[in-house]
Amino acid sequence: MTPRDRALPSDPEHSRGLVIRWAGPTAAQPDIELLAVDLVNEGTELWTPREEDLIVAGGLLLSPGEERASFGFGFFGSQGAAVPLGPGDYARLPVSIGGSEWARAKPGPAHVRAVLPALSLWTEDLLPVDLTADVIDRHRLEDLPLAEPE
């Protein structure tokens, strides 16, 4: 079994000094289609990723008043290769909202929380968004399995 084939234990020491926060443009004008976070090294030492650190950001859709939710998260092995970050350095990452989130979404005001599962990091701030039925339906259609050719 390779390191990428098993769940990683939470290692707070490994992510010491790292935080994720909504990228400036995302925080200033939230657009559910263009979400991004910054992974920032606020520590005093160089952060060096491990081989198994696949830095992929997922988004959770939360109802007003809800702060945390459980989630499932999957990715392809070629995505999210991490790079070292010196003190003050950051890496901007797109945030993907998965199909299970869209399946339970309802039109109206909502919040998004981003998570980096490999580092057990969450955004502190919730990002307010307004979900329309059109946006929800479009994402649900994108997540439908492809039909088998006849």
ABEGO torsion letter per residue (X at the ends): XBAAABBBBBBAAAABGBBBBBBAAAAABBBAABBBBBBBBABABBBBBBAABBBBBBBBBBBBGBABBBBBBBBBAABGBBBBBBBGBBBBBBBBBBAAAAAABBBEBBBBBBBBAAAGBBBABBBBBBBBAAAAAAAAAAABBBBBBX
